[in-house]
Amino acid sequence: MRLSKTELILLGVAVLLAAGGFIAPQWLVFLLTMALAKAMVVQGVVMQMRAGLVTFGQGLFFCVGGYAVGMSGHFLDITDLAVLLLIGVGAAVLLAMLLGLLMTRYREIFFAMLSLAFSMILYGVLVKSSALGSTDGFNVKAWTLFGWTPASGQAPLALFVIIVACSALLAVLLHRYSRSSAGMMCEAIRENEVRVEYLGQSPRWVLYMNYVAAAAVSALGGGFMALSAGHIDPEMAYWITSGEFVFIALLGGTAHVAAPFIAAILFAVVRTYAIELVPHSWQMILGFTLLAIIVFLPKGLWSLFTGQARRAKA
Amino acid sequence: MNCILETKGLCKSFGAVTAAKDVNVRIHKGEVVGVIGSNGAGKTTFINMVTGYLKPSSGEILFNGQSILGRTPRAITRAGMARSFQVAQLFPQLSVLENLLIAVSAAQSPFPSLLAPMRNASRIAQADAILAEFDISRWRDTQVTAVPQGVRKLIDIAMALIGDPQMLLLDEPTSGVSAEEKTALMDTVMRVVAQHQVTVLFVEHDMDVVRRYVSRILAFYSGEVLADGAPEAVLANARVQEFVTGGPHAHKRAAQ
């Protein structure tokens, strides 16, 4: 596998980040782990944005990933991290293959609302399921990896290193996907679906594939979230959670695969300090942040790196 | 038997409006057919039905002797019938080269690859070749929104040609292009099309343009084929002059 310059930079940053985890305070390691888990869900949102679709229900797959991991540990006594994450992704893929048949018929606001509806259905079901702790959710069992059980206190750092490695691998794959025929076809569909059809390609098939892939990526984030927080609850499927993913996607922009990661980390930092600064109205600070981004950097934070913001204003 | 496209008793109505009434047409391989008719005569409806965009109310469409009725536009495209549009249908936010690369990639496989890059040497070579044929290579790296109208029409046709179709339907290739540019644009189109040995059917309002290139004319009026035959014969037809081209009879009617 030959790596391009971008991919080498992505891997380099990941190595630095993982190494940084060994000297960083524990709260920062935890914050970054959560941010990277969310960034994976945001990648799913961005994949669909590139195809012209805004989803207000990506929390569905975030939640499915999280619950599949939590329930496999709880009911099946599976503790291996790799197996758990695979189950989470697999569950989301199966669900997406089913829902995708319907979702790919819709565009624009209808797609957005339908995605929202499905995530809220799951939320409603989970809230009513007393076996799964209803609104309180339940705790996720401690994980192992290939027979190795991290000593107490080691687990957060180990998980951080694992999620950084997974994020790097995911970034390389998504970077390739965005430049592949399928990835470019998504942009083509956003631009002009009729033309895509008249080129002999099925827009629905491309969108279906993209939808399932986005679900898989988002479920991976959900699985990591469950393992890192050690707890899951129905809020994962709530519409505000999904809205937050769209927020982060807009913050970063769709121009580069690194943007959602950077945006998710920035979001976590801003939110942490906003909560400390104004505990009861921290959302206001987030609101102004988004407002500033939309006004000054309509293509997201990534345009700071490419200089597109300056060109757009000129 | 070298009939490439045949329609039998094609009808289409939108509510009370009849856009096609018993259209029977046989197009032969290698022909260049001009379709004329005033606005609303059913020219675009005909193209839309033949390419699968609209489903006829009744009738049959045969392409190379096989029924293509009820097939999707993409299936018909893959079977070898491509089209261009009255308003160029491109991917505006992408560069001209990217537009063509997407067309090349789509022509190669109905299942686009997930990880192999779209830009590879062979696809770029194919895209560059067609740009050179249409003499628009200098626009290669420009975003489509910054490209003039006439060039957009050529890109639209180039994208249709990339899949090596047997038949090409051009819906008003010169619409939206200034009168001075029309002839040059059509000369380019017909030169390239001739090199690709494609059967062509094109809709056009300018009779000078039509006369210059076609071997046969189909005249539509209110959903019906008014006349079908050699250009001189069709254009001399009294009913065609009255209803389509606006000859001496039309002036008489208008005066009444």
Chai-1 contact restraints between the chains, C-beta under 6 A:
chainA,res_idxA,chainB,res_idxB,connection_type,confidence,min_distance_angstrom,max_distance_angstrom,comment,restraint_id
A,R176,B,L115,contact,1.0,0.0,6.0,A-B,restraint_1
A,Y177,B,L114,contact,1.0,0.0,6.0,A-B,restraint_2
A,R179,B,P117,contact,1.0,0.0,6.0,A-B,restraint_3
A,S180,B,S113,contact,1.0,0.0,6.0,A-B,restraint_4
A,S180,B,L114,contact,1.0,0.0,6.0,A-B,restraint_5
A,S180,B,L115,contact,1.0,0.0,6.0,A-B,restraint_6
A,S180,B,A116,contact,1.0,0.0,6.0,A-B,restraint_7
A,S180,B,M118,contact,1.0,0.0,6.0,A-B,restraint_8
A,S181,B,S105,contact,1.0,0.0,6.0,A-B,restraint_9
A,S181,B,P112,contact,1.0,0.0,6.0,A-B,restraint_10
A,S181,B,S113,contact,1.0,0.0,6.0,A-B,restraint_11
A,S181,B,M118,contact,1.0,0.0,6.0,A-B,restraint_12
A,A182,B,P112,contact,1.0,0.0,6.0,A-B,restraint_13
A,A182,B,L114,contact,1.0,0.0,6.0,A-B,restraint_14
A,M184,B,I102,contact,1.0,0.0,6.0,A-B,restraint_15
A,M184,B,M118,contact,1.0,0.0,6.0,A-B,restraint_16
A,M185,B,P112,contact,1.0,0.0,6.0,A-B,restraint_17
A,A188,B,F91,contact,1.0,0.0,6.0,A-B,restraint_18
A,A188,B,I102,contact,1.0,0.0,6.0,A-B,restraint_19
A,E191,B,F91,contact,1.0,0.0,6.0,A-B,restraint_20
A,E191,B,Q93,contact,1.0,0.0,6.0,A-B,restraint_21
A,N192,B,Q89,contact,1.0,0.0,6.0,A-B,restraint_22
A,N192,B,F91,contact,1.0,0.0,6.0,A-B,restraint_23
A,V194,B,Q89,contact,1.0,0.0,6.0,A-B,restraint_24
A,R195,B,Q89,contact,1.0,0.0,6.0,A-B,restraint_25
A,E197,B,P73,contact,1.0,0.0,6.0,A-B,restraint_26
A,E197,B,R74,contact,1.0,0.0,6.0,A-B,restraint_27
A,Y198,B,P73,contact,1.0,0.0,6.0,A-B,restraint_28
A,Y198,B,T77,contact,1.0,0.0,6.0,A-B,restraint_29
A,L199,B,A103,contact,1.0,0.0,6.0,A-B,restraint_30
A,L199,B,A106,contact,1.0,0.0,6.0,A-B,restraint_31
A,G200,B,R74,contact,1.0,0.0,6.0,A-B,restraint_32
A,G200,B,T77,contact,1.0,0.0,6.0,A-B,restraint_33
A,G200,B,R78,contact,1.0,0.0,6.0,A-B,restraint_34
A,G200,B,A106,contact,1.0,0.0,6.0,A-B,restraint_35
A,Q201,B,A106,contact,1.0,0.0,6.0,A-B,restraint_36
A,S202,B,R74,contact,1.0,0.0,6.0,A-B,restraint_37
